[in-house]
Amino acid sequence: MQFEYSEYQDQLLRGLAHRMNNILTLFHGYLGLLLDSKKLDEREREGLLRITNGARAASDLIDRTHALVRAGDEREREVDLGVLIRLLEPSFAARLGPKTQLVLEVPEQLPIVCADSGRLRTSIVELVRNAIEATMAGGCVRVSGRRLPSVPGRHGAPPQPWVAVRVTDDGPGVPERVAGNLFKPFVTTKKLQDSAGLGLTLALTFARQQGGDIEFQSRRGETFFEMRLPCRRAAGTARGMDGER
């Protein structure tokens, strides 16, 4: 499953996102004023909070939909994948349910990935989010990184190393009836209200734009999604923070 970038799609979604976010800003502003009132009873406050959460979910949905066709940064960066995963641990932990355990298994040195670092972060977070949602009733989410065997390059180029991020959970597994459509937009097995069914689509789109892919296997008690990416360096790339060298 892959979505080709088109200027028309991007302009359409940029315009939609801009207009929708303007509308949602009004919601947030006026809801904030209403919630500041001391005259609200408990039922009224609860109703306003539900509307506020709905507006936030709508903003998130617009942003994630736009990310499907958004072009990457003009300047890709060299990212140390192991460092990036460890930096993301607080973000993973903030999404955990009270009965879910998080385990990181990331080697100290993994091959460098040259990518849009923001979209790489988003893709990893979406894979982890998917696993966490599958274990809300209790379980373990394991995030690991590993080096893959080198693959011969195209047109006689030297072998190219690959790297993988695997996210495993011990939840109920993916039903067979949806397994074949799991990476399509808005397909979800979750019953959570804010599960839009876009996370796996975003991650797969990014991986394939990088020349990689995502493999998944699922059975009751063990499901994993492994994002596999080719490793390459970019000449003259700046070295920075957030897992970038």
HELIX and SHEET records of a PDB file:
HELIX    1   1 GLU A    7  LEU A   35  1                                  29    
HELIX    2   2 GLU A   42  HIS A   66  1                                  25    
HELIX    3   3 LEU A   81  LEU A   87  1                                   7    
HELIX    4   4 GLU A   89  ARG A   95  1                                   7    
HELIX    5   5 SER A  117  ALA A  134  1                                  18    
HELIX    6   6 ARG A  154  GLY A  156  5                                   3    
HELIX    7   7 GLU A  176  ALA A  179  1                                   4    
HELIX    8   8 GLY A  199  GLN A  209  1                                  11    
SHEET    1   A 2 ARG A  77  ASP A  80  0                                        
SHEET    2   A 2 ILE A 112  ALA A 115 -1                                        
SHEET    1   B 5 THR A 100  GLU A 105  0                                        
SHEET    2   B 5 GLY A 139  VAL A 151  1                                        
SHEET    3   B 5 GLN A 160  ASP A 169 -1                                        
SHEET    4   B 5 GLU A 222  PRO A 230 -1                                        
SHEET    5   B 5 ASP A 213  ARG A 219 -1                                        
END                                                                             
